[in-house]
Amino acid sequence: MVRLPRGVSVKFEHANGELRAEIDRDQVMQVLTNLVNNAIDAMPNGGTLTLRTAADDRNIRIQVADTGTGIPPENRKKVFEPFFTTKGAGKGTGLGLSVTYGIVKMHHGDIKLESNADPAGGPTGTTFTVTLPRAPRPGGDEARRS
């Protein structure tokens, strides 16, 4: 669903084991599409897009990381606000991350970002981490309590 521009490579790092969450597939696809498109936009001169999955007993995590320009500290608290954008006219509505935030919260999850926009502070780039509750395991504690 996303076109990769020349110079952007993709890495996948998936956790072993079963990663199940109760989700609306179309809505979570919208979350991932928004995050991937933003990551690509943040790498106008190319770079690496990394998609990672991980899990613990209660949650699964999906990370979308880029080696792009990073998000300046003054913008980090605003990125999930409706209509906030740093993109030029006609390039974005400022709704992608706001919608993403709403979808994640509706799934009883969380979304966080880490970013470095200052090359003096190390490699630049941004990582968004989406955390979603695991689906109950068939025959697990939830089934025994019913």
N, C-alpha and C positions, 0 to 999 in steps of 0.2 A: 504494500500500500504506500510505501515511501520510496521515492527515487533518490538514490545516493549520487551526489555530485562527484565528479572526478576529484581524486585526492583524498576522499574520505573512505577509510577502511572500517570494517566492523569486526569486533571480537565478541564471542559468546562465552560466558563462563557460568555453567549451570551446576547447581548443587546436585549431589547424588540423592537418590531416594524420591519418594512421592511428594510432590508439592501440590496440595489440593486446597483450594479456598472456595467458599460459596460466593460466586460472583455473577454479575450480568456480563457475559462475554463481550457483547457489543460496547458496553460502557467502558470496560477495562481496556478494550482495544483502542477506544478513543483516548484514554489516558496515555497509553503507550505511544500512540501516534503523535499526540501533542508533545510529549517529552522528547521523542526522537526528532521530530521536525525542529524543535527549538535547539536541540543539540547540534543538528546539522547547520542551522542558521548561525550558530555561535562559532563555526569553524569555516569562515569564508576562504581561508587559504589551505583548507584540508586539515586532516587530523584523524584521530581514532575515536570511534564511537564504541563503547563497551556496554553490553547488556549482561547483567549478572542476576542470578537467582540464589537465594539462600533461605534457610529456615531454622527455626528452633521448635520447641514443643508446642508453642501457642500460635506462632505467626509464620508467614512466608514474607520474604522481602524480594522486591524487584528493583534493581538499580539501573539507571540510565546515566552513563558517565561520558563526558566529552573532554577533549583536549583543546577546547576553544578558548575564547577570550576571557571567560569568567564573568561573574556578576559583581560589580562594585558593591562594597559594603552598604552604601546608602540606598541601594535598590533591593537588597535581599529581603527586607521586611515587606516590600510592596509587591513582589512578583505574583502573589496570589490574589491581589486586589483586582476587581473588575475594571477593565479599560486601562489598566496600567500597561504601557508598552514602551520599549526603547527603540522599536523598529520604526523606520521611516513611513511616511504617508503611503497608504496602499499596500503596505507589507505585512500588517498585522492589526488585529482589532483590540488586542489586550484582553481577550476572553479565554484563550487557550488554557492558561494555568489556573485561572479562576474556575473554569469548568472542571478541570482536572482535580483541583482541590475538593470541589463539591462532590464529585463522583467517588473519590477515595473516602471522604467522610461518610457518605451515604452507605458505603460498604463497611462501616465501623473500623476504618483503617486510619492511617496517618501518612503524611508525606513531609519529608524534610529535604533540605538542600545543604550542600557544602560547596563552597566555591572559592577560587582564588583568581583575582583579576590583576594581581601585581606580580610581574615576572621576578621581581627582586625577592619575593616570598616563596619562590619555588615554581614548579610547573603550573601553568594556568589551566583552568577548566572548571567544570561544574559537575556535580553528581547529585541527582535526585534519587531518593530512596523512598519507595512506596512499600508500606507495611500493611498487610491484610491478614485478618484472623484465619487460621487454618479451618478447613471444613472438619466436622466431627468424623472421626475414623469409624468405619463400620465395625460394630462389635466392641467398640471402645467403651470407656467409662460412661459416655453419654447414653449408649444403648442399654447398659446394665441398669442405669437409674430409672429408665422408663418402665 
